[in-house]
Amino acid sequence: LGVRGSPRRLGLPNEDLPKVTYNLVDPQQYQQKHIVVVGGGNAGVEAAQYLGKKNLQNHVTLLVRGDAFDRCNEENQKIIFNMQKLGLVNIWFKSSVKEIQADHLVVEKEGQSQKLKNDFLFIFAGAEMPFKFLMSLGVQIDKKFGESAAKKA
């Protein structure tokens, strides 16, 4: 089944275009491109770091749904903010993809729609775990959302 499950999709038309992907294998294959990375966790931030390296000469925009990095460790935050200061990565908080087109995206940023030139879209929005399958096998699953999983005495 794997540890990640299936990548969570945005549920937008054209998400099946070849430019849309859910993992980054070889950053070197992306050079002088307009790239958007969705996701404020470690996976998204690290992908933006790799794609934003100066030698690749990409235009990288990192979209974060919230107003801060809440699922990203301090070291990755330090690196990505430094890259932003150097002009290697743009970070857009309070933003999300609204439309995927062949050569651009429509992104909502703080309530305003903006058109972004786009060659590749990387989505790191978590995963859909195979709960239905596991439950069909009789596995009981108790989901916790910010609560302690430890039994209370």
N, C-alpha and C positions, 0 to 999 in steps of 0.2 A: 504493500500500500504506500510505502514511502513515508517520510516524516512530514513533508510539506502539504500533502493533499494536492488538490487541483488549484492552480492559480485563480484568484478571484478576478473576475472580469468586470469591466465598467458597465457592461450592458448597453452599449451604444451601437448604433448602426455603423458599419464599416470597421468594426473592431477586428474583423477577419482579414483586413488588408495585410499584405506581406510586411509592411513597415511596422506593424504592431507586434511586440514580443513581451514575454514575461520573465525573461532571464537574460543575463549578459555573459556570454562565453568568451569572446575575444574582442576587447575594446579596440585593438589595432585595426580591425576591419571597418571602423567608423572614423573617417577623417574628413575634415572640412564639411561637416554636415550640421544641419539644424536639428537638434535632438531635444526631446522633452522626456523627463523622467518623472513618473508619478509615484509618490510614496515618501513619507517622512520618517520611516523606520530605518534601521541599519542597512537593509538590503538596497533600498532606493538611494539613500545618501551615499553609500559606497559605489553604486553604479554611476552616480553623477560625478563622483571623484575620479573614477577611472576614465570616464568619457570626457571629462573636462581638463585632462592633462594638456599642458601647453603645446606639446609636440604634435598632438592630434588636430589642433586648430578647429575644434568644434564650437558651435554656439549651443551651450547646454542651459536649459531651464529646468529647474527642479520645482515641481508643484507639490505643495503640502496643504492638505485639507484644513488643518487647524491653524492657529495663530502662533504656534511654536512647535519645536521638535519634542514630542512627548514619548516616542518609542525609539529613540536614538541615543546611543551612549555619548558621553562627554567628549571622548577622543574624536569620534566622527563629526560631532558638532564643531569642534575646534578646527578641524581640517576643512570642512565645507565652508565655514564662515571666512576662513583665511582665503580660500579659493574665490569666494565672492568678492572679497576686498581686492584681490588681484585681477578681477574681471574675467575669471575663467568659468564661472558659473553664476547664473542668476537664480535667486531663490524667491519664489512667489508663495507667500503664505496666504491662507484663506482663499485657495484657488482649486478649481477642478475642471476637467475636460468636459465640454458640453457637446462638441461635434468633432468627428474625425473625418477628414477629407484626404484625398490623395496627396496634396501638396501643402496642406495647412491644417491647423486645429482651431477650433473656437474654444477659448478658455474663459471661464468666469473667474474674475479676480476681484475680491471684495465687492461683489454685486455688479461689476461692470464686465461686459463681454468684450473680449479682445481676440483678434485674429493673429495667430502665430505661424510663421513659415515653419514647416516641419517635414523632415525627411524620415525620421524614426521616432517611434513612441515606445518607451519602456514602461511597463506597468508593474509596480511592486506594491500591491494593495492587499497583501495577505493571501490566505488560502481558504478554500472550502474543504473542510475535512470530510471524509467518507462516512459520516455518522449514520446515514440511512442504511448503507451496506452493513456496517458493524452491528447496528440494532437488529437488522434482519437475521443476523447470526446469533442473537440473544445477548449481545453485549449491552450492559446497562451503562448509559453515559449521563453524567451529571455535569452540566456546563457551569463554570464559574466565571463571573465577570467582575474582577476586582475584589472578590471575596477570598478569604483564606480557604484553601482546600483541606487544611488540617482539621482533624476532629477536635471539637471542644470538650474539655473534661467536665 
